[in-house]
Amino acid sequence: MKTTIEISDPLLRDARKLAAREGVTLRAIVERGLRRVVAESKTSPPFKLRKASFKGEGLQVGLEAASWDRLRDLAYEGRGA
C-alpha cells in the first residue's frame, strides 16, 4: 500500500544512509522500524500500581467518611502548607 508521510530531513538522511550501508531499501528500513514500534506496544504490560500499603487497620476512627480535601488538610497539617 502506498502512503505519504512527513519525516524530518535529518532522520530521513540517517535512514537513507543506514539503508545504503545495509544494502536495503528505505522502505525496508521504515517497515522494520514500524514493526518494532508495533511489537513493543503489543508486548508492554499494562501499568500496574504496586501495593504500597502499610501495616494498619485502614483510616483512623472518624475519618471513614472524610472528604479528600479533609484528608489532605490533615496530611499537611503543621507542615506550613
N, C-alpha and C positions, 0 to 999 in steps of 0.2 A: 504494500500500500504506500502511496506517496503522500507526503505531508510536508508542510513548511514550518520550520521553527527558527527562532532567532537565538543565536549563540553569540556570546561576546567574542570580539575579534581575537583577544589573547588566547581564550580557550580553544577556539577553532584552529588557530595556528598550532597550538600544542597538540591537539588531536590529529591534525594532518601530519605533523612531524612523527608522532607515535605510529600512525598508520604506515607511513613510508618506512620507518625503521623496522616495523614488524612485517612489512610486505603484504599488508591487507588494505582493504578499502576503508574510507572514512565511515561508510555505512556500517561496516563490521565493528568498528570502534564504538560508534554510537549505540548499536544494538547491544554490545557487551555491557556498556555502562547502564543502559536501561534495564537489562536483565538483572544486573546486580542490585540496583535500587529496588526493583520489584520483589526480588527474592528476599532482600533484607526486611522489607516491610511485612512480608508474609511470615517470616521466622521470628521476628521480635516478639517476645512475650508481652502481653499487656501489662501495663504498670500495676503493681500491687503494693499497697501501703503496708509496710511491715508492722507487726504488732509491737506497740511501744507502751503498753500499759504497765503500771507499777503494781506491786502487791498492795492491794487495798480493797475496800468494800464499795467502791463507787463514790458518788458525791456525798458530801457531808450532809447530815440530817438538816433538813430545812432548805436545801438547795436543789432538790429533785426537780422542782418546777420553775427554777430561776431562769430568767432570760439570758441570752448570750451576753447582752450588754452588762448585766449584773455580774455574771461570772468573770467577764473581762475586767470590770472595775475591781473586783476582789483580787484577781491575779496581779494587778498592777498597784494595788493599794500600798502606800508607803514607799513607792519607788519613784516618786516625783513626776509621774505621768498624768 
